Amino acid sequence: MQDYDSIRPYNDQEVPGVVQRVVNNPEFGKAASKVVMPPLLQNTAVGDWATRLFLRLRTRGLKSVEDCQLIIADYFERLVDDTITDLSVSGLDSLDPQGTYLFMSNHRDIVMDSGLLNFVIHNAGHETCRMAVGDNLLENELAADLMRINKSFVVERSVSGARAALSAYTRTSSYIRDSLAEGVSIWIAQRPGRAKDGWDRTDAALLKMLTLAHKEVEEPFDGFIASVTLVPVSISYEIDPCAGRKAHELAMLAEHGRYDKAFEEDLNSIIAGMVGQKGRVHLHFGEPVVPGGMAAQALHDIDDLAAYLDRTIVSGMRIYPTHIAAAAALGDAPAIQAEDAPIAEIMDLFEQAKSACPERERPFFLLQYANLLRNRAELLGHVHKSGLVQ
């Protein structure tokens, strides 16, 4: 039996201690005040005090992970109402609420990607899934507590040495296999880390990691495909609240060849992604790759699966007016059109965020939106009058 203590989510017995630690964390109080306090009291001493008192009263009866998820669902719904103009879903009605799935999606936001997926499947009568997060996000104790109390498990990416890395990846792969065998669905992104440039491609190394737990068969890939119902998921944001932050990081990488994150930068990005305005958001659930099904029979190796996921995820993404505007700003004239009419307030937010970027960072900001069109062109054959710059 594998020992998963170092990577698993918290269990019910651990909940009371973790909740107390979270509620007493000043960082959490400041972040929570943006959700539970009216604007006039946010970032004030009175607001911070009232938030701490409210949190202690609201959480004093929490004794299980399910208790925590019910509270999270309540506030997440409020967050959706406050920061998303319209949340639309397609393809979910073809999935059995009693089924067990390995959801694999593109990755744009640290928390909102998996949070929105759990939100919509919960509302459709499914059990929420366990979510994979990189161990780099857990260096901050608060982020680690919040994620692991909300059914997140750890993908150990920072281990050094080939033997240690193989052991860590095999442990993660086995945990995913065993979770699915228990009837618990899993969410994992198609690549480690967010696609900060909007270039959504599946990492073959991640797929190889998923097959490590299936070495009991001659071909681990075949064993994986034969035992997992894989569902590609496409998540589309009309506005990315963290686009400016990502543009700065990409510009620094381009100029200096490296980027050193500031202390708690990931935590600040989590908060910005949650409370920032996102315009319209769409989740599309692709056709499941069912063991023994036609799609599964057509997949012979990891490269086949990566190509299938790339095409399916990109084809399921929604093209918003912000994507078209970004392409136009880069000098492109895409033949494809947005699937929704522009909304003046949202386009104003886009223009304000673009203008706030220093000029040398602006191309990196625009590419986060425009590269969806290039992905469509390369993977699905849509023709453009001129090429986009990667």
C-alpha positions as CSV (number, residue, x, y, z in Angstrom):
1,M,0.0,0.0,0.0
2,Q,1.4,3.4,-1.1
3,D,2.0,6.0,1.6
4,Y,0.2,9.1,0.3
5,D,0.4,11.3,3.4
6,S,2.8,13.7,1.9
7,I,0.6,14.5,-1.2
8,R,-3.0,13.7,-0.2
9,P,-5.7,16.2,0.7
10,Y,-6.5,16.7,4.4
11,N,-8.9,14.2,6.0
12,D,-11.9,14.9,8.3
13,Q,-9.8,14.4,11.5
14,E,-7.4,17.2,10.4
15,V,-10.1,19.7,9.5
16,P,-10.6,21.5,12.9
17,G,-6.9,22.2,13.4
18,V,-6.4,23.4,9.8
19,V,-9.5,25.6,10.0
20,Q,-8.3,27.3,13.1
21,R,-4.9,27.9,11.5
22,V,-6.4,29.4,8.4
23,V,-8.8,31.7,10.3
24,N,-6.0,33.0,12.5
25,N,-3.8,33.8,9.4
26,P,-3.7,37.6,8.8
27,E,-3.3,37.1,5.0
28,F,-6.5,35.1,4.9
29,G,-8.4,37.8,6.8
30,K,-7.3,40.4,4.3
31,A,-8.3,38.3,1.4
32,A,-11.6,37.2,2.9
33,S,-12.6,40.8,3.7
34,K,-12.9,41.4,-0.1
35,V,-15.6,38.7,-0.2
36,V,-17.5,39.2,3.1
37,M,-17.1,42.9,3.8
38,P,-18.8,45.8,2.0
39,P,-16.3,47.9,-0.1
40,L,-16.1,50.8,2.4
41,L,-14.8,48.4,5.1
42,Q,-12.3,46.5,3.0
43,N,-8.6,47.2,3.8
44,T,-9.5,49.0,7.1
45,A,-8.7,48.0,10.7
46,V,-12.4,47.8,11.5
47,G,-13.1,45.6,8.4
48,D,-10.2,43.3,9.3
49,W,-11.4,42.9,12.9
50,A,-15.0,42.3,11.7
51,T,-13.8,39.7,9.1
52,R,-11.9,37.8,11.8
53,L,-14.9,37.7,14.1
54,F,-17.2,36.7,11.2
55,L,-14.8,33.9,10.2
56,R,-14.5,32.5,13.7
57,L,-18.3,32.4,14.1
58,R,-18.8,31.0,10.6
59,T,-16.3,28.2,10.9
60,R,-16.6,27.1,14.5
61,G,-18.8,24.1,13.6
62,L,-16.7,22.7,10.8
63,K,-15.7,19.1,11.4
64,S,-15.3,17.5,8.0
65,V,-14.0,18.2,4.5
66,E,-17.7,18.1,3.3
67,D,-18.5,20.9,5.8
68,C,-15.7,23.0,4.4
69,Q,-16.8,22.4,0.8
70,L,-20.4,23.4,1.6
71,I,-19.1,26.8,2.9
72,I,-16.7,27.2,0.0
73,A,-19.5,26.5,-2.5
74,D,-21.6,29.2,-0.9
75,Y,-18.9,31.8,-1.2
76,F,-17.7,30.6,-4.6
77,E,-21.3,31.1,-5.9
78,R,-21.1,34.7,-4.6
79,L,-17.7,35.1,-6.3
80,V,-19.1,33.8,-9.6
81,D,-22.0,36.3,-9.4
82,D,-19.7,39.2,-8.5
83,T,-16.9,38.6,-11.0
84,I,-18.4,36.7,-14.0
85,T,-20.8,38.3,-16.4
86,D,-22.1,35.0,-17.7
87,L,-21.0,31.4,-16.9
88,S,-22.0,29.0,-19.6
89,V,-21.5,25.3,-19.9
90,S,-21.7,22.8,-22.7
91,G,-21.2,19.0,-23.0
92,L,-21.7,18.3,-19.3
93,D,-25.1,16.8,-19.8
94,S,-23.5,13.9,-21.7
95,L,-21.7,12.8,-18.5
96,D,-23.3,10.4,-15.9
97,P,-23.4,12.1,-12.5
98,Q,-22.6,8.7,-11.0
99,G,-19.5,8.3,-13.3
100,T,-15.9,8.6,-12.4
101,Y,-13.7,10.8,-14.6
102,L,-10.2,12.0,-15.2
103,F,-10.9,15.6,-16.2
104,M,-8.0,17.2,-18.1
105,S,-8.2,20.9,-19.0
106,N,-6.2,23.8,-20.3
107,H,-4.7,25.9,-17.5
108,R,-5.1,29.7,-17.2
109,D,-5.8,30.5,-13.5
110,I,-4.3,28.9,-10.4
111,V,-7.6,28.3,-8.5
112,M,-10.4,29.3,-10.8
113,D,-9.9,26.6,-13.4
114,S,-10.5,23.7,-11.1
115,G,-12.8,25.7,-8.9
116,L,-15.2,26.5,-11.7
117,L,-15.1,22.9,-12.9
118,N,-16.0,21.7,-9.4
119,F,-18.7,24.4,-9.1
120,V,-20.5,23.4,-12.4
121,I,-20.3,19.6,-11.9
122,H,-21.5,20.0,-8.3
123,N,-24.5,22.0,-9.5
124,A,-25.2,19.3,-12.1
125,G,-25.4,16.6,-9.4
126,H,-21.8,15.2,-9.6
127,E,-19.5,14.7,-6.6
128,T,-16.7,17.2,-6.6
129,C,-13.3,15.9,-7.8
130,R,-9.8,15.9,-6.3
131,M,-7.6,18.5,-7.9
132,A,-3.9,18.3,-8.8
133,V,-1.7,21.2,-7.7
134,G,2.1,21.7,-8.1
135,D,4.2,21.6,-5.0
136,N,5.5,25.1,-5.8
137,L,2.1,26.5,-4.8
138,L,2.4,24.9,-1.4
139,E,5.5,26.7,-0.2
140,N,3.1,29.2,1.4
141,E,1.4,27.6,4.4
142,L,-1.9,29.4,3.9
143,A,-2.1,28.4,0.2
144,A,-1.2,24.8,1.2
145,D,-3.9,24.7,3.8
146,L,-6.6,26.2,1.6
147,M,-5.9,23.9,-1.2
148,R,-5.5,20.6,0.7
149,I,-8.6,21.2,2.8
150,N,-10.5,21.6,-0.5
151,K,-9.6,18.2,-1.9
152,S,-6.3,19.2,-3.6
153,F,-3.4,16.8,-3.8
154,V,0.2,17.5,-4.6
155,V,2.2,16.8,-7.7
156,E,5.8,16.8,-6.6
157,R,7.7,18.7,-9.3
158,S,10.6,20.2,-7.3
159,V,12.4,17.0,-6.2
160,S,16.0,16.7,-7.4
161,G,17.6,13.6,-8.8
162,A,16.3,11.1,-11.3
163,R,15.6,8.4,-8.8
164,A,13.7,10.7,-6.4
165,A,11.8,12.3,-9.3
166,L,10.7,8.8,-10.6
167,S,9.6,7.8,-7.2
168,A,7.6,11.1,-6.7
169,Y,5.9,10.8,-10.1
170,T,5.1,7.2,-9.6
171,R,3.5,8.0,-6.2
172,T,1.3,10.7,-7.8
173,S,0.4,8.4,-10.7
174,S,-0.6,5.7,-8.2
175,Y,-2.6,8.2,-6.1
176,I,-4.6,9.2,-9.2
177,R,-5.2,5.6,-10.2
178,D,-6.3,4.6,-6.7
179,S,-8.6,7.7,-6.4
180,L,-10.3,6.8,-9.6
181,A,-10.6,3.2,-8.4
182,E,-12.4,4.5,-5.3
183,G,-14.9,6.3,-7.5
184,V,-13.4,9.8,-6.9
185,S,-13.0,11.9,-10.1
186,I,-9.7,13.8,-10.7
187,W,-8.9,17.1,-12.3
188,I,-5.5,17.8,-13.7
189,A,-4.2,20.4,-16.1
190,Q,-2.8,19.4,-19.5
191,R,0.6,20.9,-18.6
192,P,2.5,21.9,-15.4
193,G,1.8,25.5,-14.7
194,R,-0.4,28.0,-16.4
195,A,-0.2,28.7,-20.1
196,K,0.9,32.3,-19.5
197,D,1.2,33.0,-23.2
198,G,-2.2,31.5,-24.1
199,W,-0.4,28.6,-25.9
200,D,-2.4,25.6,-24.9
201,R,-0.5,22.4,-25.5
202,T,-0.5,19.1,-23.7
203,D,2.8,18.1,-22.0
204,A,3.7,14.6,-23.1
205,A,5.8,14.2,-19.9
206,L,2.6,14.7,-17.8
207,L,0.8,12.0,-19.8
208,K,3.8,9.7,-19.3
209,M,3.6,10.3,-15.5
210,L,-0.1,9.2,-15.6
211,T,0.9,5.8,-17.1
212,L,3.6,5.0,-14.4
213,A,1.0,3.4,-12.2
214,H,0.2,0.9,-14.9
215,K,3.5,-0.9,-15.2
216,E,1.9,-4.3,-14.3
217,V,0.9,-4.6,-18.0
218,E,3.3,-5.0,-20.9
219,E,2.3,-1.6,-22.4
220,P,1.6,1.0,-19.5
221,F,-0.1,3.3,-22.0
222,D,-2.6,0.7,-23.0
223,G,-3.2,-0.1,-19.4
224,F,-3.9,3.6,-18.7
225,I,-6.3,4.0,-21.6
226,A,-8.1,0.8,-20.7
227,S,-8.8,1.8,-17.1
228,V,-9.6,5.6,-17.3
229,T,-12.5,7.6,-18.6
230,L,-10.7,10.7,-19.8
231,V,-12.7,13.9,-20.3
232,P,-11.0,16.9,-22.1
233,V,-12.3,20.2,-20.7
234,S,-11.9,23.6,-22.3
235,I,-12.0,26.7,-20.1
236,S,-12.4,30.1,-21.7
237,Y,-12.1,33.5,-20.1
238,E,-13.1,36.7,-21.8
239,I,-10.9,38.7,-19.4
240,D,-8.0,37.3,-17.5
241,P,-7.5,39.3,-14.3
242,C,-3.8,38.2,-14.1
243,A,-2.9,39.0,-17.7
244,G,-0.8,42.0,-16.7
245,R,1.1,40.0,-14.2
246,K,1.7,37.2,-16.7
247,A,2.8,39.8,-19.3
248,H,5.4,41.2,-16.9
249,E,6.8,37.8,-16.1
250,L,7.1,36.9,-19.8
251,A,8.7,40.2,-20.6
252,M,11.3,39.7,-17.9
253,L,12.0,36.2,-19.1
254,A,12.5,37.5,-22.7
255,E,14.8,40.3,-21.6
256,H,16.8,38.5,-18.9
257,G,16.4,34.8,-19.4
258,R,15.0,34.3,-16.0
259,Y,12.3,35.5,-13.6
260,D,12.5,35.3,-9.9
261,K,9.1,35.4,-8.2
262,A,8.6,37.8,-5.3
263,F,7.6,36.3,-2.0
264,E,3.9,35.3,-2.0
265,E,3.5,36.2,-5.6
266,D,1.6,33.0,-6.3
267,L,-0.8,33.8,-3.4
268,N,-1.4,37.3,-4.7
269,S,-2.1,35.9,-8.1
270,I,-4.6,33.4,-6.6
271,I,-6.4,36.3,-4.9
272,A,-6.3,38.5,-8.1
273,G,-7.6,35.7,-10.2
274,M,-10.5,35.0,-7.8
275,V,-11.7,38.6,-7.1
276,G,-10.9,40.1,-10.5
277,Q,-13.5,40.7,-13.2
278,K,-13.6,37.9,-15.8
279,G,-16.3,38.9,-18.2
280,R,-17.9,35.9,-19.8
281,V,-16.6,32.4,-19.0
282,H,-17.3,29.1,-20.8
283,L,-16.6,25.5,-19.8
284,H,-16.9,22.9,-22.5
285,F,-16.7,19.2,-21.6
286,G,-15.5,17.2,-24.6
287,E,-16.5,13.7,-25.6
288,P,-15.2,11.2,-23.1
289,V,-12.4,8.8,-24.1
290,V,-14.1,5.7,-22.8
291,P,-12.1,2.4,-22.3
292,G,-12.8,0.3,-25.3
293,G,-14.5,3.1,-27.2
294,M,-13.7,4.3,-30.7
295,A,-11.7,7.3,-29.6
296,A,-9.6,5.1,-27.2
297,Q,-9.0,2.5,-29.9
298,A,-7.6,5.2,-32.2
299,L,-5.0,6.2,-29.6
300,H,-1.8,4.1,-29.8
301,D,0.7,6.1,-27.8
302,I,1.3,9.2,-25.7
303,D,1.9,11.4,-28.8
304,D,-1.5,10.3,-30.2
305,L,-3.2,11.2,-26.9
306,A,-1.4,14.6,-26.6
307,A,-2.5,15.5,-30.2
308,Y,-6.1,14.4,-29.5
309,L,-6.2,16.5,-26.3
310,D,-4.7,19.5,-28.0
311,R,-7.3,19.4,-30.8
312,T,-10.2,18.7,-28.5
313,I,-9.4,21.3,-25.9
314,V,-8.7,24.1,-28.4
315,S,-11.8,23.3,-30.5
316,G,-13.9,23.6,-27.3
317,M,-12.6,27.0,-26.3
318,R,-14.8,30.0,-26.9
319,I,-13.6,32.9,-29.0
320,Y,-14.6,36.2,-27.3
321,P,-14.4,39.7,-28.7
322,T,-11.3,40.3,-26.5
323,H,-9.5,37.5,-28.5
324,I,-10.3,39.2,-31.8
325,A,-9.4,42.7,-30.5
326,A,-6.0,41.4,-29.3
327,A,-5.3,39.8,-32.7
328,A,-6.2,43.0,-34.4
329,A,-3.9,45.0,-32.1
330,L,-1.0,42.7,-33.2
331,G,-1.7,43.4,-36.8
332,D,-3.6,40.2,-37.6
333,A,-6.9,40.0,-39.5
334,P,-8.5,36.7,-38.4
335,A,-11.1,35.2,-40.7
336,I,-12.9,33.7,-37.7
337,Q,-15.3,35.8,-35.7
338,A,-16.1,36.1,-32.1
339,E,-19.0,33.8,-30.9
340,D,-20.5,36.6,-28.8
341,A,-21.3,40.3,-29.4
342,P,-19.0,42.8,-27.7
343,I,-20.1,44.2,-24.3
344,A,-18.9,47.8,-23.9
345,E,-18.0,47.4,-20.2
346,I,-15.9,44.3,-20.8
347,M,-14.1,45.9,-23.8
348,D,-13.3,48.9,-21.6
349,L,-11.8,46.6,-19.0
350,F,-9.7,44.9,-21.7
351,E,-8.5,48.3,-23.0
352,Q,-7.7,49.6,-19.5
353,A,-5.7,46.5,-18.7
354,K,-3.8,46.7,-22.0
355,S,-3.0,50.4,-21.4
356,A,-1.8,49.7,-17.9
357,C,0.9,47.4,-19.4
358,P,4.3,49.1,-20.1
359,E,4.8,49.3,-23.8
360,R,7.5,46.6,-23.9
361,E,5.2,44.2,-22.0
362,R,2.1,44.9,-24.2
363,P,2.8,42.3,-26.9
364,F,3.0,39.6,-24.2
365,F,-0.4,40.8,-22.8
366,L,-2.0,40.6,-26.2
367,L,-0.7,37.2,-27.1
368,Q,-2.4,35.7,-24.1
369,Y,-5.7,36.4,-25.9
370,A,-4.6,36.2,-29.6
371,N,-2.8,32.9,-29.4
372,L,-6.1,31.1,-29.1
373,L,-6.7,32.1,-32.8
374,R,-3.3,30.8,-33.8
375,N,-4.0,27.6,-31.9
376,R,-7.2,27.2,-33.9
377,A,-5.3,27.9,-37.1
378,E,-2.6,25.4,-36.5
379,L,-4.7,22.6,-35.0
380,L,-8.0,23.0,-36.8
381,G,-7.0,24.6,-40.1
382,H,-8.7,28.0,-39.8
383,V,-7.1,30.3,-42.3
384,H,-5.8,33.8,-41.3
385,K,-4.9,36.6,-43.7
386,S,-1.6,37.0,-41.8
387,G,0.3,35.1,-39.2
388,L,0.3,35.8,-35.5
389,V,3.6,36.3,-33.7
390,Q,4.1,33.7,-31.0
